[in-house]
Amino acid sequence: MQHHYADINGIRLHYVTHGVGEPLLFLHGFPEYWGGWKKQLHDLGKDYHVIAADMRGYNLSSKPQEIEAYHIKYLVEDIRALAEHLGLKKLSIVCQDWGSLVGWSFLLRHPEYVRKFITLNITHPALFDRELRENPRQQLASQYMLVFRSPQAEQQIMSDDFAWPKQVVFNDARAHGAILSDEDTSEWVNAWKQPGAITAALNYYRAAKMGPPDGEGHPGGSNLLEGLKPEQYVVQTPVLLIHGEQDTYLLPDGQRGLNELVPNLTLQRIPDATHWVALEKPREVSQMIRNFLRG
């Protein structure tokens, strides 16, 4: 694994590369960092030029202080500028959680860059917004977003030496088959301990105004589609959605109507995987990605 930095879009972005061949960009979610993809990078790096970025605000990348700096327009431009920095006119994207929300948002705005698109558990942003606004089940599952946008969020996440994220990431993933070494978890916790990293990660939710109705006039949803016309919601790029069916945060209801927005859709379900499907089922996920890219 080679470590690099790119000075792009007013920030310094840390990223890791491995292997040679067709480019494959990995985008992590919350509260993760590039290393959440290690097993996929080792496996797919045998056949592809894999690239995994620390998203802005995370781990070794820059952490702007202003909430506005995490607006979707800047997150999308980070991806475009990184592709330009790498000299890539075309690439495939693998993404999960917040990485998927950014990945989808990039795909909708810059479809010309994306050869194939792989998303873990996260549906199209237009459908996710619909679920946050209208579906009581998803609204209940997403109450944590309102907590993450609150001033108390940092303390809840960081208290007792990050007890909460250790439980919901490491312990939950291990309970469903993930093999995480002490070295893995130590590196992950060090990413959380980078000055300003937790606030930066929470600012993704704050800048997107993402969540269910807040009881104070916000109807729910997000601003991820800001500036897009409805006709831009339709994706012609081939898309693979891998769904861990035990995900309690992202319900399958959001996949209703996905075929209409994504005519070239492949859906793969993993019945015994959760939100942390890439950690729990690394070989299965890598094989699904490889089959889809070859297909």
VEXDO-413064 format. One record per residue (C-alpha): residue number from 1; residue in three letters; y, z, x. Coordinates in Angstrom, 3 decimals, padded with zeros to 6 digits. Layout:
<sites>
{site NUM; 'ALA'; {Y; Z; X}}
...
</sites>
This chain:
<sites>
{site 1; 'MET'; {000.000; 000.000; 000.000}}
{site 2; 'GLN'; {003.381; -001.004; 001.414}}
{site 3; 'HIS'; {006.526; 000.883; 000.353}}
{site 4; 'HIS'; {009.847; -000.941; -000.046}}
{site 5; 'TYR'; {013.366; -000.488; -001.392}}
{site 6; 'ALA'; {015.526; -003.036; -003.206}}
{site 7; 'ASP'; {019.290; -002.607; -003.516}}
{site 8; 'ILE'; {019.808; -004.205; -006.922}}
{site 9; 'ASN'; {021.946; -003.809; -010.028}}
{site 10; 'GLY'; {024.015; -001.036; -008.443}}
{site 11; 'ILE'; {021.028; 001.174; -007.568}}
{site 12; 'ARG'; {018.259; 001.472; -004.972}}
{site 13; 'LEU'; {014.817; 000.855; -006.490}}
{site 14; 'HIS'; {011.648; 002.036; -004.729}}
{site 15; 'TYR'; {008.547; -000.081; -005.195}}
{site 16; 'VAL'; {005.066; -000.461; -003.732}}
{site 17; 'THR'; {003.162; -003.690; -003.064}}
{site 18; 'HIS'; {-000.465; -004.492; -002.303}}
{site 19; 'GLY'; {-002.641; -007.577; -002.080}}
{site 20; 'VAL'; {-001.858; -011.276; -002.174}}
{site 21; 'GLY'; {-001.894; -013.925; -004.866}}
{site 22; 'GLU'; {-000.281; -014.301; -008.251}}
{site 23; 'PRO'; {002.396; -011.602; -008.852}}
{site 24; 'LEU'; {001.619; -008.731; -011.223}}
{site 25; 'LEU'; {004.369; -006.163; -011.919}}
{site 26; 'PHE'; {003.450; -002.653; -013.147}}
{site 27; 'LEU'; {005.956; -000.528; -015.101}}
{site 28; 'HIS'; {005.158; 003.163; -015.653}}
{site 29; 'GLY'; {006.090; 005.458; -018.519}}
{site 30; 'PHE'; {007.288; 009.039; -019.058}}
{site 31; 'PRO'; {006.807; 011.385; -017.233}}
{site 32; 'GLU'; {005.162; 009.214; -014.592}}
{site 33; 'TYR'; {005.919; 007.311; -011.386}}
{site 34; 'TRP'; {004.452; 004.292; -009.601}}
{site 35; 'GLY'; {001.334; 006.263; -008.572}}
{site 36; 'GLY'; {000.081; 006.491; -012.144}}
{site 37; 'TRP'; {-001.197; 002.948; -011.546}}
{site 38; 'LYS'; {-002.987; 003.619; -008.215}}
{site 39; 'LYS'; {-006.496; 002.774; -009.397}}
{site 40; 'GLN'; {-005.332; -000.478; -011.032}}
{site 41; 'LEU'; {-003.338; -001.397; -007.914}}
{site 42; 'HIS'; {-006.376; -000.932; -005.643}}
{site 43; 'ASP'; {-008.651; -002.859; -008.006}}
{site 44; 'LEU'; {-006.372; -005.727; -009.054}}
{site 45; 'GLY'; {-004.843; -005.918; -005.576}}
{site 46; 'LYS'; {-008.109; -007.612; -004.516}}
{site 47; 'ASP'; {-007.074; -010.698; -006.504}}
{site 48; 'TYR'; {-003.326; -010.390; -007.139}}
{site 49; 'HIS'; {-000.047; -009.486; -005.450}}
{site 50; 'VAL'; {000.519; -006.201; -007.281}}
{site 51; 'ILE'; {003.948; -004.573; -007.434}}
{site 52; 'ALA'; {004.604; -001.115; -008.899}}
{site 53; 'ALA'; {008.160; 000.151; -009.209}}
{site 54; 'ASP'; {009.535; 003.639; -009.613}}
{site 55; 'MET'; {011.767; 002.958; -012.613}}
{site 56; 'ARG'; {015.420; 003.924; -012.242}}
{site 57; 'GLY'; {015.771; 007.704; -012.358}}
{site 58; 'TYR'; {012.196; 008.339; -011.239}}
{site 59; 'ASN'; {010.708; 009.629; -007.980}}
{site 60; 'LEU'; {012.249; 007.743; -005.029}}
{site 61; 'SER'; {014.549; 005.406; -006.996}}
{site 62; 'SER'; {018.248; 006.109; -007.614}}
{site 63; 'LYS'; {019.170; 008.583; -010.345}}
{site 64; 'PRO'; {022.547; 007.737; -011.894}}
{site 65; 'GLN'; {024.012; 010.779; -013.644}}
{site 66; 'GLU'; {025.539; 009.140; -016.729}}
{site 67; 'ILE'; {023.369; 008.806; -019.842}}
{site 68; 'GLU'; {024.810; 005.324; -020.421}}
{site 69; 'ALA'; {023.291; 004.195; -017.087}}
{site 70; 'TYR'; {019.883; 004.292; -018.839}}
{site 71; 'HIS'; {020.883; 001.943; -021.665}}
{site 72; 'ILE'; {018.306; -000.791; -022.206}}
{site 73; 'LYS'; {020.631; -003.505; -020.847}}
{site 74; 'TYR'; {020.556; -001.859; -017.399}}
{site 75; 'LEU'; {016.819; -001.203; -017.487}}
{site 76; 'VAL'; {016.161; -004.853; -018.371}}
{site 77; 'GLU'; {018.504; -006.061; -015.639}}
{site 78; 'ASP'; {016.656; -003.870; -013.102}}
{site 79; 'ILE'; {013.492; -005.876; -013.801}}
{site 80; 'ARG'; {015.259; -009.230; -013.630}}
{site 81; 'ALA'; {017.051; -008.279; -010.411}}
{site 82; 'LEU'; {013.817; -006.994; -008.843}}
{site 83; 'ALA'; {012.090; -010.297; -009.678}}
{site 84; 'GLU'; {015.008; -012.139; -008.054}}
{site 85; 'HIS'; {014.877; -009.820; -005.022}}
{site 86; 'LEU'; {011.162; -010.653; -004.656}}
{site 87; 'GLY'; {011.844; -014.383; -005.072}}
{site 88; 'LEU'; {009.732; -014.550; -008.235}}
{site 89; 'LYS'; {010.508; -017.090; -010.934}}
{site 90; 'LYS'; {007.350; -016.238; -012.883}}
{site 91; 'LEU'; {005.244; -013.071; -013.045}}
{site 92; 'SER'; {002.886; -011.191; -015.313}}
{site 93; 'ILE'; {003.739; -007.656; -016.436}}
{site 94; 'VAL'; {001.476; -004.638; -017.048}}
{site 95; 'CYS'; {003.224; -001.700; -018.690}}
{site 96; 'GLN'; {002.779; 001.505; -020.667}}
{site 97; 'ASP'; {004.878; 004.020; -022.612}}
{site 98; 'TRP'; {008.558; 003.677; -021.594}}
{site 99; 'GLY'; {007.555; 000.987; -019.130}}
{site 100; 'SER'; {006.276; -000.983; -022.121}}
{site 101; 'LEU'; {009.492; -000.481; -024.085}}
{site 102; 'VAL'; {011.415; -001.830; -021.086}}
{site 103; 'GLY'; {008.807; -004.547; -020.530}}
{site 104; 'TRP'; {008.972; -005.742; -024.145}}
{site 105; 'SER'; {012.776; -005.640; -024.004}}
{site 106; 'PHE'; {012.707; -007.764; -020.833}}
{site 107; 'LEU'; {010.236; -010.206; -022.399}}
{site 108; 'LEU'; {012.422; -010.651; -025.507}}
{site 109; 'ARG'; {015.521; -011.338; -023.390}}
{site 110; 'HIS'; {013.973; -013.267; -020.477}}
{site 111; 'PRO'; {010.756; -014.900; -021.728}}
{site 112; 'GLU'; {011.097; -017.616; -019.088}}
{site 113; 'TYR'; {010.096; -015.120; -016.368}}
{site 114; 'VAL'; {006.880; -013.869; -017.964}}
{site 115; 'ARG'; {003.564; -015.706; -017.615}}
{site 116; 'LYS'; {001.449; -013.074; -019.404}}
{site 117; 'PHE'; {002.282; -009.643; -020.811}}
{site 118; 'ILE'; {-000.027; -006.617; -020.982}}
{site 119; 'THR'; {001.065; -003.484; -022.854}}
{site 120; 'LEU'; {-000.872; -000.234; -023.157}}
{site 121; 'ASN'; {-000.604; 001.397; -026.607}}
{site 122; 'ILE'; {003.046; 000.376; -027.284}}
{site 123; 'THR'; {003.707; -002.196; -029.971}}
{site 124; 'HIS'; {006.678; -004.574; -030.293}}
{site 125; 'PRO'; {009.997; -002.607; -030.360}}
{site 126; 'ALA'; {010.938; -004.057; -033.766}}
{site 127; 'LEU'; {007.726; -002.642; -035.237}}
{site 128; 'PHE'; {008.089; 000.671; -033.423}}
{site 129; 'ASP'; {011.634; 001.003; -034.807}}
{site 130; 'ARG'; {010.252; 000.288; -038.281}}
{site 131; 'GLU'; {007.650; 003.022; -037.881}}
{site 132; 'LEU'; {010.225; 005.550; -036.646}}
{site 133; 'ARG'; {012.459; 004.775; -039.641}}
{site 134; 'GLU'; {009.849; 004.438; -042.406}}
{site 135; 'ASN'; {006.442; 005.903; -041.543}}
{site 136; 'PRO'; {006.084; 009.688; -042.083}}
{site 137; 'ARG'; {002.980; 009.778; -039.864}}
{site 138; 'GLN'; {004.767; 008.215; -036.890}}
{site 139; 'GLN'; {007.872; 010.293; -037.594}}
{site 140; 'LEU'; {005.768; 013.452; -037.338}}
{site 141; 'ALA'; {004.079; 012.204; -034.155}}
{site 142; 'SER'; {007.508; 011.467; -032.634}}
{site 143; 'GLN'; {009.274; 014.770; -033.270}}
{site 144; 'TYR'; {009.058; 015.385; -029.527}}
{site 145; 'MET'; {011.686; 012.656; -029.058}}
{site 146; 'LEU'; {014.275; 014.808; -030.822}}
{site 147; 'VAL'; {013.357; 017.665; -028.478}}
{site 148; 'PHE'; {013.679; 015.351; -025.465}}
{site 149; 'ARG'; {017.180; 014.356; -026.560}}
{site 150; 'SER'; {018.245; 018.005; -026.941}}
{site 151; 'PRO'; {020.066; 020.028; -024.245}}
{site 152; 'GLN'; {017.032; 022.346; -024.025}}
{site 153; 'ALA'; {014.633; 019.608; -022.920}}
{site 154; 'GLU'; {014.973; 020.032; -019.160}}
{site 155; 'GLN'; {014.185; 023.739; -019.327}}
{site 156; 'GLN'; {011.142; 023.192; -021.546}}
{site 157; 'ILE'; {009.685; 020.614; -019.160}}
{site 158; 'MET'; {010.493; 022.379; -015.874}}
{site 159; 'SER'; {009.679; 025.980; -016.842}}
{site 160; 'ASP'; {006.663; 027.756; -015.292}}
{site 161; 'ASP'; {006.449; 025.129; -012.544}}
{site 162; 'PHE'; {006.131; 022.189; -014.975}}
{site 163; 'ALA'; {003.425; 023.885; -017.062}}
{site 164; 'TRP'; {004.016; 021.655; -020.108}}
{site 165; 'PRO'; {003.731; 018.217; -018.416}}
{site 166; 'LYS'; {000.791; 019.446; -016.313}}
{site 167; 'GLN'; {-000.989; 020.305; -019.570}}
{site 168; 'VAL'; {-000.154; 017.152; -021.553}}
{site 169; 'VAL'; {-000.710; 014.726; -018.658}}
{site 170; 'PHE'; {-003.234; 016.131; -016.166}}
{site 171; 'ASN'; {-005.293; 018.430; -018.372}}
{site 172; 'ASP'; {-005.404; 016.094; -021.368}}
{site 173; 'ALA'; {-006.282; 013.069; -019.230}}
{site 174; 'ARG'; {-009.006; 014.987; -017.359}}
{site 175; 'ALA'; {-010.443; 016.170; -020.672}}
{site 176; 'HIS'; {-010.934; 012.487; -021.557}}
{site 177; 'GLY'; {-012.514; 011.415; -018.285}}
{site 178; 'ALA'; {-009.636; 010.938; -015.829}}
{site 179; 'ILE'; {-010.465; 011.729; -012.200}}
{site 180; 'LEU'; {-007.300; 013.119; -010.613}}
{site 181; 'SER'; {-007.506; 014.700; -007.161}}
{site 182; 'ASP'; {-005.322; 017.600; -006.038}}
{site 183; 'GLU'; {-003.514; 015.072; -003.829}}
{site 184; 'ASP'; {-002.823; 012.888; -006.900}}
{site 185; 'THR'; {-001.390; 015.724; -008.952}}
{site 186; 'SER'; {000.596; 017.152; -006.021}}
{site 187; 'GLU'; {002.261; 013.773; -005.427}}
{site 188; 'TRP'; {002.996; 013.499; -009.149}}
{site 189; 'VAL'; {004.594; 016.975; -009.289}}
{site 190; 'ASN'; {006.672; 016.125; -006.199}}
{site 191; 'ALA'; {008.016; 013.125; -008.143}}
{site 192; 'TRP'; {009.093; 015.507; -010.940}}
{site 193; 'LYS'; {010.733; 017.807; -008.381}}
{site 194; 'GLN'; {013.040; 015.118; -006.997}}
{site 195; 'PRO'; {016.623; 016.314; -007.703}}
{site 196; 'GLY'; {017.810; 014.967; -011.048}}
{site 197; 'ALA'; {014.525; 013.248; -011.892}}
{site 198; 'ILE'; {013.720; 015.117; -015.109}}
{site 199; 'THR'; {017.227; 014.669; -016.549}}
{site 200; 'ALA'; {017.114; 010.974; -015.628}}
{site 201; 'ALA'; {013.756; 010.529; -017.369}}
{site 202; 'LEU'; {015.026; 012.277; -020.505}}
{site 203; 'ASN'; {018.144; 010.116; -020.447}}
{site 204; 'TYR'; {015.972; 007.126; -021.378}}
{site 205; 'TYR'; {015.496; 008.753; -024.801}}
{site 206; 'ARG'; {019.129; 009.844; -025.027}}
{site 207; 'ALA'; {020.555; 006.435; -024.115}}
{site 208; 'ALA'; {018.192; 004.655; -026.534}}
{site 209; 'LYS'; {019.000; 007.145; -029.328}}
{site 210; 'MET'; {015.261; 006.899; -029.935}}
{site 211; 'GLY'; {013.368; 008.970; -032.437}}
{site 212; 'PRO'; {012.623; 009.676; -036.085}}
{site 213; 'PRO'; {015.465; 010.533; -038.509}}
{site 214; 'ASP'; {017.301; 013.544; -037.057}}
{site 215; 'GLY'; {018.557; 015.092; -040.306}}
{site 216; 'GLU'; {022.144; 014.550; -039.162}}
{site 217; 'GLY'; {022.670; 011.010; -040.356}}
{site 218; 'HIS'; {020.691; 009.028; -037.778}}
{site 219; 'PRO'; {018.123; 006.952; -039.740}}
{site 220; 'GLY'; {015.628; 006.752; -036.890}}
{site 221; 'GLY'; {014.619; 003.927; -034.571}}
{site 222; 'SER'; {016.408; 002.974; -031.364}}
{site 223; 'ASN'; {018.989; 000.591; -029.904}}
{site 224; 'LEU'; {016.440; -001.349; -027.815}}
{site 225; 'LEU'; {017.019; -004.555; -029.791}}
{site 226; 'GLU'; {020.798; -004.401; -029.412}}
{site 227; 'GLY'; {022.326; -007.849; -028.878}}
{site 228; 'LEU'; {019.210; -009.741; -029.957}}
{site 229; 'LYS'; {018.970; -012.084; -032.943}}
{site 230; 'PRO'; {015.911; -011.736; -035.232}}
{site 231; 'GLU'; {014.620; -015.128; -034.112}}
{site 232; 'GLN'; {014.427; -013.724; -030.559}}
{site 233; 'TYR'; {011.900; -011.129; -031.736}}
{site 234; 'VAL'; {009.134; -013.745; -031.870}}
{site 235; 'VAL'; {007.175; -013.920; -028.606}}
{site 236; 'GLN'; {005.354; -017.099; -027.586}}
{site 237; 'THR'; {004.073; -015.589; -024.324}}
{site 238; 'PRO'; {000.371; -014.559; -024.342}}
{site 239; 'VAL'; {000.213; -010.792; -024.963}}
{site 240; 'LEU'; {-002.647; -008.336; -024.471}}
{site 241; 'LEU'; {-002.338; -004.947; -026.190}}
{site 242; 'ILE'; {-004.847; -002.346; -024.963}}
{site 243; 'HIS'; {-005.010; 000.540; -027.408}}
{site 244; 'GLY'; {-006.506; 003.954; -026.648}}
{site 245; 'GLU'; {-007.404; 004.943; -030.189}}
{site 246; 'GLN'; {-007.059; 008.701; -029.573}}
{site 247; 'ASP'; {-003.340; 008.368; -028.744}}
{site 248; 'THR'; {-001.602; 011.013; -030.868}}
{site 249; 'TYR'; {001.908; 009.815; -029.941}}
{site 250; 'LEU'; {001.638; 006.079; -030.676}}
{site 251; 'LEU'; {-000.226; 005.382; -033.896}}
{site 252; 'PRO'; {-001.995; 002.094; -034.724}}
{site 253; 'ASP'; {000.242; 001.718; -037.819}}
{site 254; 'GLY'; {002.790; 000.083; -035.509}}
{site 255; 'GLN'; {000.434; -002.844; -034.951}}
{site 256; 'ARG'; {000.797; -003.931; -038.592}}
{site 257; 'GLY'; {002.574; -007.299; -038.557}}
{site 258; 'LEU'; {002.221; -007.751; -034.784}}
{site 259; 'ASN'; {000.428; -011.098; -035.193}}
{site 260; 'GLU'; {003.487; -012.511; -036.950}}
{site 261; 'LEU'; {005.791; -011.614; -034.042}}
{site 262; 'VAL'; {003.208; -012.407; -031.354}}
{site 263; 'PRO'; {001.130; -015.447; -032.395}}
{site 264; 'ASN'; {-000.738; -015.492; -029.057}}
{site 265; 'LEU'; {-002.057; -011.913; -029.274}}
{site 266; 'THR'; {-005.208; -010.340; -027.840}}
{site 267; 'LEU'; {-005.996; -006.800; -029.013}}
{site 268; 'GLN'; {-008.504; -004.612; -027.137}}
{site 269; 'ARG'; {-009.353; -001.122; -028.406}}
{site 270; 'ILE'; {-010.843; 001.750; -026.401}}
{site 271; 'PRO'; {-012.131; 004.249; -028.994}}
{site 272; 'ASP'; {-012.374; 007.346; -026.760}}
{site 273; 'ALA'; {-009.123; 006.949; -024.756}}
{site 274; 'THR'; {-005.779; 008.643; -025.422}}
{site 275; 'HIS'; {-002.164; 007.978; -024.491}}
{site 276; 'TRP'; {-003.248; 008.169; -020.813}}
{site 277; 'VAL'; {-005.652; 005.253; -021.113}}
{site 278; 'ALA'; {-004.908; 003.864; -017.614}}
{site 279; 'LEU'; {-005.848; 007.217; -016.030}}
{site 280; 'GLU'; {-008.882; 007.832; -018.240}}
{site 281; 'LYS'; {-010.447; 004.367; -018.216}}
{site 282; 'PRO'; {-009.205; 002.724; -015.012}}
{site 283; 'ARG'; {-012.139; 000.339; -014.535}}
{site 284; 'GLU'; {-012.181; -000.769; -018.169}}
{site 285; 'VAL'; {-008.401; -001.301; -018.195}}
{site 286; 'SER'; {-008.494; -003.278; -014.927}}
{site 287; 'GLN'; {-011.332; -005.459; -016.225}}
{site 288; 'MET'; {-009.510; -006.155; -019.500}}
{site 289; 'ILE'; {-006.391; -007.130; -017.542}}
{site 290; 'ARG'; {-008.395; -009.338; -015.165}}
{site 291; 'ASN'; {-010.216; -011.111; -018.016}}
{site 292; 'PHE'; {-006.957; -011.700; -019.878}}
{site 293; 'LEU'; {-005.151; -013.082; -016.810}}
{site 294; 'ARG'; {-008.056; -015.392; -015.997}}
{site 295; 'GLY'; {-008.387; -016.494; -019.615}}
</sites>
